Amino acid sequence: MAEDHQAQKKKIQIIFVVIFLSLIQSCSRERPESAKVTLASSDVIALGGAVEKYRNKKDSYPEANSFMDLLKKEGYIKRLVKDPWGNDYVLDIQGDSFDLYSLGKDGKKGGERYARDVYYSILMMKFVKFVSEDMKQIVIAIEKYKKEIGSYPKTDTFMLTLLEKGYIKDILKDPWGNAYMLEMYNDRFELYSLGRDAKRGGSGSSKDIHYTNWTTSKL
């Protein structure tokens, strides 16, 4: 009887060890990919800044298909770089603006998680600043409303309610002319812009911009 108990106990210990090792292997696989996304983000910020400096000096953007060579030749970067997955960074010039991005792990447009594109967009940077200023006003108004009324405004009419109560001066919309969205989770809320495409998710200028009152601001 005691031997059966010991054997069962040993079997349970082995199962726990197997589960623990599986978790470690999973984490070790995830960590390098998250590090690559972080590195790609750093690269696109540095390269985007170099492109802006080039534009300010030359009064034009570098050629998209040879921008990296031109940036190195002019001394804006020290070396030619590829993204962490071995692919070229992409420069997409759009009139007086540009997007600079990595296509992510899959090397294709779009994608989810580690396969999603990693962007630097001069327009997006301006839009994020614009949205951040709007959201700060809205969040202050929502919190004042909650403090004085005792509850949060209804999600479908929150902006109109804040205006009628005098907490904001105008109905605010995001830079693409779309309404800001509010979602409630019991005593917590999420405020967001859906980006250029007015749809959940997206990348580049179509990426959602969020503020939540239970985690650090994503602004």
N, C-alpha and C positions, 0 to 999 in steps of 0.2 A: 504493500500500500504506500509506504514511504517512498519506495523507488519510483512508483507511478507518479507520485506528486512531484518528485525531483525532475523526472523526465518531462512532465508537463511544464514545469517552471522553466526548464532549460529551453524548451520549444518556444515559449513565449518570449524569452530573452533573445533568442535567435531572430524571431519575427521583428522585434523592436530594432535590433541591429540592422536588419535588412532595410526596414523603413527609413531609419536614420541615414544610412549610406545612400539610399535613393534620393533623399532630400538634399544631401550634400552634393551629389552629382548634378541634381537639377539646378542648384544654386550656382555651381561652378560653370554650368553651361550658360546660365542667364547673365552672370556678371560681365563676361567679356563683351557681350552684345550691348548691354547698357553703357559700358565704358566707351564703346565705339560710337554710340549715339552722342554721348557727351563730347567726344573728340570732334565729331563732325560738326556739332553745334559751335564749338570753339573755332574751328577752321572757317566756317561760313561767315562768322562774325568778323574774323580777322581779314578774310578775303573781301568781304563786302565793304569794310572800312577802307581797304586798299583801293578798291574800284572807285569809291567816292573821292578819295584823295587824287587819283588819276584824273577823274572828271573835273575836279576843281582846278587842277593845273593845266590840263590840255583842252578844257572846254568841250570835251566829247568823251564818250565811253570807249574803252578798248574794244577791239573786234571780239565778238563773242567766241569765235572758234580758235582764237589764239590769245585770249586775255591773260592766261597764266604766264605765257612767255613774255608778254609786254610788261606785265607787272614786275616780273623779275628783272627784265632788262632795264626798267626805269628805277629799280631799287626799292619798290614798294613791298616786295616780299623777298626773302633770302633764298628760297628754294622752291622748286616745282613740287606740288603735292597732289596726291590723289586722296579720295575719301578712304575711310578705314576699311572699306570692303574692296579696295583696289580699283574703283571706278573714277572717272574724271568728274570734277565738280562742273556744274552747268551754269553758264551765265545767259540769262534771257533778258535782252534789252527791249523795253517797251516804251518807245518815245523818249520821254524825259525821266523815265524811271527804269528800274531793273529788278529782277529776281535772281538770286544766286543760291544754288541748292545742290545737295547730294540726293541721289535717287534712293538712298537707303540700301538695306541688305539685299533686296531682290533686284536692284538696278533698273527698276521700272517706275513709271509715274504712279503716284498714289500709294496704296498699300497700308497695312495696319501695323501697329506696334513697331518692331525693329525694321520692318520693311517700309515704313512710311517715310516720305521725303523729309529732309531736314533743310529748312528754308532760312534765307536772309532776304528780306524784301524791304527796300527803302520806303515804299508806300505803306507796307504793313507796319513798319516801325512808327510811322506817322499816325496810322490808324489806331494802333495799340495805345499810343499816347492820348489820342482824342477820346477813345473809349474809356481809358483809365480815368480821365478827368470827369467824364459823364458818370461813370459808375461810382466814383467817390461821392459825388453829389447825391446820387440815388440812394446809396447805402446809408449815408448820414440821415437822409430824409426817412428811410424805412425804419431805422433805429429810433429816431425821434418819435415817429408815429407809434411804434411799439411801446415806447416808454410812457407816452401820454394816453394812448387809447387802451393799452393792455393786451393788444393782439396785433399780429401782422396784417397788412392789407391783403385783400383777395388777389390771387395771382393774375386773374384775367382782366382786372380793372385797376391794378395797383398804381399805375402811372396817373390815371385820371383822379384817383382817390387822393394821391399825394398832392396833385395840383389843386384840387378843390379845397383841401385842408390847409393850403398855403405852405407846404413843405418844399415845393419846387415852384419855379416861376413859369416854366414851359414844359410841354410834353417833349421829352428828349428821345431822339432816335439815333441809331448808330450811323457811321459815316456812309453806309450804303442805303440809308433811308428806311431801314427796317426797325421794327419795335424791339426794345430790349425785353428779354424774357425773364420771368421770375418763377421759380419752383420752390415749393415748401416741403420740408421733411420734418414734421412735428414742429420743434422750436428752432429749426435751422433753415437756412435758405440758400439758394444758388441764383445768382444774377448773371446773365450772359447775353452776349451778342452772337448771332449765328454766322457772322462773317459775310463775305461777299455773296456766297451762293444761297444764303438764307436757309441752309439745311444743317442738321446736326453733323458734327465731324468735319471732314475736309482738311486740306493742308494749304500752306501758303496763305494768301489773303482770304481764302475760304475757311480757314481754321477758326473754330469757336474761341471766343475770349471770355473767360469766366471770373467770377468773384464768388467765394463762399464765405460764410461767417463762422465756419467751424475748422477751417484749415488756413494755412498761410495764404495770403492773396496770390492769385496767379497773374495779377496785372504786371 
